[in-house]
Amino acid sequence: MTNPSVNQVNVDGRLIGIVGLEEALQKAISVCAGKSDSEISDFLVREVSGRNYIPSSTLPAYARALLREYKAALNLPVDPEPATGLTVLVLGAGCARCDQLQSDIRDVLSQMQIAADVRHVTDIREMSRFGVLGAPALVINNRVAAVGEVPPKSLIRQWITDALKNGD
């Protein structure tokens, strides 16, 4: 048996690791077509609560966060969680350079011991919001930092430091 995936999800402004989220999302995609947002979020909460502790006081926040993840997985419009902290987006179709950029970002954040919401955006409509024409593109707190390249980790570190200093 393979180990379940662990993904970070923004729940009420905090990044929370969810064990088995990808598996739960795939199951929801196959069984929840045509269901209401409430039914989908209830289904997802039930699915992930078997492997994760979810305090009863935070159930509504988890339900909203899991529904956001479900919609993002289907490339549906998503109401973002109010930002508190650092949000880093990799824009691109999912090529090797996009994967390398995302890996480098996670390495830098780990070295800096900074929690951030890191997402890989592949939906062309969402990417177009930033007006970038090349891939991969790096967006830190809604500001385009790089387009068409995988910048060195030292530069990524500097951009993250600047974003945190400026409160972007």
C-alpha positions as a Markdown table, in Angstrom:
| # | Residue | x | y | z |
|---|---|---|---|---|
| 1 | Met | 0.0 | 0.0 | 0.0 |
| 2 | Thr | 1.3 | 3.5 | -0.9 |
| 3 | Asn | 1.6 | 6.3 | 1.5 |
| 4 | Pro | -1.2 | 8.9 | 1.1 |
| 5 | Ser | -0.2 | 12.4 | -0.1 |
| 6 | Val | 0.1 | 15.3 | 2.3 |
| 7 | Asn | -0.9 | 18.8 | 0.9 |
| 8 | Gln | -0.9 | 22.2 | 2.6 |
| 9 | Val | -4.2 | 24.0 | 2.6 |
| 10 | Asn | -5.0 | 27.5 | 3.7 |
| 11 | Val | -7.6 | 27.1 | 6.5 |
| 12 | Asp | -8.6 | 30.5 | 8.1 |
| 13 | Gly | -5.2 | 32.0 | 7.2 |
| 14 | Arg | -3.1 | 29.1 | 8.4 |
| 15 | Leu | -1.4 | 26.5 | 6.3 |
| 16 | Ile | -2.5 | 23.1 | 7.5 |
| 17 | Gly | -1.1 | 19.8 | 6.2 |
| 18 | Ile | -3.9 | 17.5 | 5.1 |
| 19 | Val | -3.1 | 13.8 | 4.7 |
| 20 | Gly | -4.9 | 12.1 | 1.8 |
| 21 | Leu | -6.3 | 15.3 | 0.2 |
| 22 | Glu | -5.5 | 14.4 | -3.4 |
| 23 | Glu | -7.2 | 11.0 | -2.9 |
| 24 | Ala | -10.2 | 12.6 | -1.4 |
| 25 | Leu | -10.4 | 15.2 | -4.2 |
| 26 | Gln | -10.2 | 12.5 | -6.8 |
| 27 | Lys | -13.0 | 10.5 | -5.1 |
| 28 | Ala | -15.1 | 13.7 | -4.8 |
| 29 | Ile | -14.6 | 14.5 | -8.5 |
| 30 | Ser | -16.0 | 11.1 | -9.4 |
| 31 | Val | -18.9 | 11.0 | -7.0 |
| 32 | Cys | -20.0 | 14.6 | -6.4 |
| 33 | Ala | -20.9 | 15.8 | -9.9 |
| 34 | Gly | -24.1 | 17.8 | -9.8 |
| 35 | Lys | -24.1 | 18.1 | -6.0 |
| 36 | Ser | -24.3 | 21.4 | -4.1 |
| 37 | Asp | -21.3 | 23.1 | -2.6 |
| 38 | Ser | -22.6 | 22.2 | 0.8 |
| 39 | Glu | -22.8 | 18.5 | -0.1 |
| 40 | Ile | -19.4 | 18.5 | -1.7 |
| 41 | Ser | -17.7 | 20.2 | 1.3 |
| 42 | Asp | -19.5 | 17.8 | 3.7 |
| 43 | Phe | -18.3 | 14.8 | 1.6 |
| 44 | Leu | -14.7 | 16.1 | 1.6 |
| 45 | Val | -14.7 | 16.8 | 5.4 |
| 46 | Arg | -15.8 | 13.2 | 6.0 |
| 47 | Glu | -13.2 | 11.9 | 3.6 |
| 48 | Val | -10.2 | 13.7 | 5.1 |
| 49 | Ser | -11.3 | 13.4 | 8.8 |
| 50 | Gly | -10.5 | 9.7 | 8.8 |
| 51 | Arg | -6.8 | 10.6 | 8.5 |
| 52 | Asn | -6.7 | 14.0 | 10.0 |
| 53 | Tyr | -7.8 | 15.6 | 13.3 |
| 54 | Ile | -10.3 | 18.4 | 12.6 |
| 55 | Pro | -11.4 | 20.3 | 15.7 |
| 56 | Ser | -15.2 | 20.7 | 15.7 |
| 57 | Ser | -14.8 | 24.5 | 16.2 |
| 58 | Thr | -12.9 | 24.7 | 12.8 |
| 59 | Leu | -15.2 | 22.4 | 10.8 |
| 60 | Pro | -16.8 | 25.3 | 8.8 |
| 61 | Ala | -13.3 | 26.7 | 8.0 |
| 62 | Tyr | -12.1 | 23.3 | 6.8 |
| 63 | Ala | -15.3 | 22.8 | 4.8 |
| 64 | Arg | -14.6 | 26.2 | 3.0 |
| 65 | Ala | -11.0 | 25.3 | 2.4 |
| 66 | Leu | -11.7 | 21.8 | 1.1 |
| 67 | Leu | -14.4 | 23.2 | -1.3 |
| 68 | Arg | -11.8 | 25.7 | -2.6 |
| 69 | Glu | -9.4 | 22.9 | -3.3 |
| 70 | Tyr | -12.1 | 20.9 | -5.0 |
| 71 | Lys | -13.0 | 23.8 | -7.3 |
| 72 | Ala | -9.3 | 24.5 | -8.0 |
| 73 | Ala | -8.8 | 20.9 | -9.0 |
| 74 | Leu | -11.6 | 21.2 | -11.5 |
| 75 | Asn | -10.3 | 24.6 | -12.7 |
| 76 | Leu | -13.5 | 26.3 | -11.6 |
| 77 | Pro | -13.6 | 29.9 | -10.3 |
| 78 | Val | -12.4 | 30.0 | -6.7 |
| 79 | Asp | -13.0 | 32.6 | -4.0 |
| 80 | Pro | -9.6 | 32.9 | -2.5 |
| 81 | Glu | -9.1 | 32.7 | 1.3 |
| 82 | Pro | -8.3 | 36.2 | 2.6 |
| 83 | Ala | -4.5 | 36.4 | 2.5 |
| 84 | Thr | -2.6 | 36.4 | 5.7 |
| 85 | Gly | 1.0 | 35.8 | 5.0 |
| 86 | Leu | 2.8 | 34.8 | 1.9 |
| 87 | Thr | 1.2 | 33.5 | -1.3 |
| 88 | Val | 3.4 | 32.1 | -4.1 |
| 89 | Leu | 2.0 | 31.1 | -7.5 |
| 90 | Val | 3.8 | 29.2 | -10.2 |
| 91 | Leu | 2.0 | 29.9 | -13.5 |
| 92 | Gly | 2.4 | 27.4 | -16.3 |
| 93 | Ala | 1.1 | 24.3 | -18.0 |
| 94 | Gly | 3.0 | 21.8 | -15.9 |
| 95 | Cys | 6.3 | 21.4 | -17.8 |
| 96 | Ala | 9.6 | 20.3 | -16.2 |
| 97 | Arg | 10.6 | 24.0 | -15.8 |
| 98 | Cys | 7.4 | 24.7 | -13.9 |
| 99 | Asp | 8.0 | 21.7 | -11.6 |
| 100 | Gln | 11.6 | 22.8 | -11.0 |
| 101 | Leu | 10.5 | 26.3 | -10.1 |
| 102 | Gln | 8.0 | 25.0 | -7.6 |
| 103 | Ser | 10.6 | 22.7 | -6.1 |
| 104 | Asp | 13.1 | 25.6 | -5.8 |
| 105 | Ile | 10.4 | 27.7 | -4.1 |
| 106 | Arg | 9.7 | 25.0 | -1.6 |
| 107 | Asp | 13.4 | 24.5 | -0.9 |
| 108 | Val | 13.9 | 28.2 | -0.3 |
| 109 | Leu | 10.9 | 28.5 | 2.0 |
| 110 | Ser | 12.0 | 25.5 | 3.9 |
| 111 | Gln | 15.5 | 26.9 | 4.3 |
| 112 | Met | 14.0 | 30.2 | 5.5 |
| 113 | Gln | 11.6 | 28.4 | 7.7 |
| 114 | Ile | 8.7 | 30.3 | 6.3 |
| 115 | Ala | 5.2 | 28.9 | 5.8 |
| 116 | Ala | 3.5 | 30.0 | 2.6 |
| 117 | Asp | 0.6 | 29.1 | 0.4 |
| 118 | Val | 2.4 | 27.7 | -2.7 |
| 119 | Arg | 0.2 | 26.8 | -5.7 |
| 120 | His | 0.8 | 25.7 | -9.3 |
| 121 | Val | -1.8 | 27.4 | -11.5 |
| 122 | Thr | -2.4 | 25.7 | -14.8 |
| 123 | Asp | -5.7 | 27.3 | -15.7 |
| 124 | Ile | -5.1 | 29.7 | -18.6 |
| 125 | Arg | -7.9 | 32.0 | -17.5 |
| 126 | Glu | -6.4 | 32.4 | -14.0 |
| 127 | Met | -2.9 | 32.8 | -15.5 |
| 128 | Ser | -4.2 | 35.6 | -17.8 |
| 129 | Arg | -5.2 | 37.7 | -14.8 |
| 130 | Phe | -1.5 | 38.4 | -14.3 |
| 131 | Gly | -0.9 | 39.4 | -17.9 |
| 132 | Val | 2.1 | 37.0 | -18.4 |
| 133 | Leu | 2.9 | 35.6 | -21.8 |
| 134 | Gly | 5.7 | 33.2 | -20.8 |
| 135 | Ala | 6.1 | 30.2 | -18.6 |
| 136 | Pro | 6.9 | 29.4 | -16.0 |
| 137 | Ala | 6.0 | 32.6 | -14.2 |
| 138 | Leu | 6.5 | 33.3 | -10.5 |
| 139 | Val | 3.9 | 35.5 | -8.6 |
| 140 | Ile | 4.6 | 36.4 | -5.0 |
| 141 | Asn | 1.7 | 38.0 | -3.2 |
| 142 | Asn | -0.1 | 38.9 | -6.4 |
| 143 | Arg | 3.1 | 40.6 | -7.9 |
| 144 | Val | 4.8 | 39.1 | -10.9 |
| 145 | Ala | 8.4 | 38.4 | -10.0 |
| 146 | Ala | 9.7 | 36.4 | -13.0 |
| 147 | Val | 8.4 | 35.3 | -16.4 |
| 148 | Gly | 9.8 | 32.7 | -18.8 |
| 149 | Glu | 12.7 | 31.5 | -16.5 |
| 150 | Val | 13.6 | 29.5 | -13.5 |
| 151 | Pro | 15.4 | 32.2 | -11.4 |
| 152 | Pro | 18.3 | 31.3 | -9.1 |
| 153 | Lys | 17.3 | 30.4 | -5.6 |
| 154 | Ser | 19.2 | 33.4 | -4.3 |
| 155 | Leu | 16.9 | 35.7 | -6.3 |
| 156 | Ile | 13.8 | 33.8 | -5.1 |
| 157 | Arg | 15.0 | 34.2 | -1.5 |
| 158 | Gln | 15.5 | 38.0 | -2.1 |
| 159 | Trp | 12.0 | 38.4 | -3.6 |
| 160 | Ile | 10.4 | 36.5 | -0.7 |
| 161 | Thr | 12.3 | 38.6 | 1.8 |
| 162 | Asp | 11.2 | 41.8 | 0.1 |
| 163 | Ala | 7.6 | 40.7 | 0.0 |
| 164 | Leu | 7.7 | 39.9 | 3.7 |
| 165 | Lys | 9.4 | 43.3 | 4.5 |
| 166 | Asn | 6.9 | 45.3 | 2.4 |
| 167 | Gly | 3.9 | 43.5 | 3.7 |
| 168 | Asp | 2.8 | 42.8 | 0.2 |
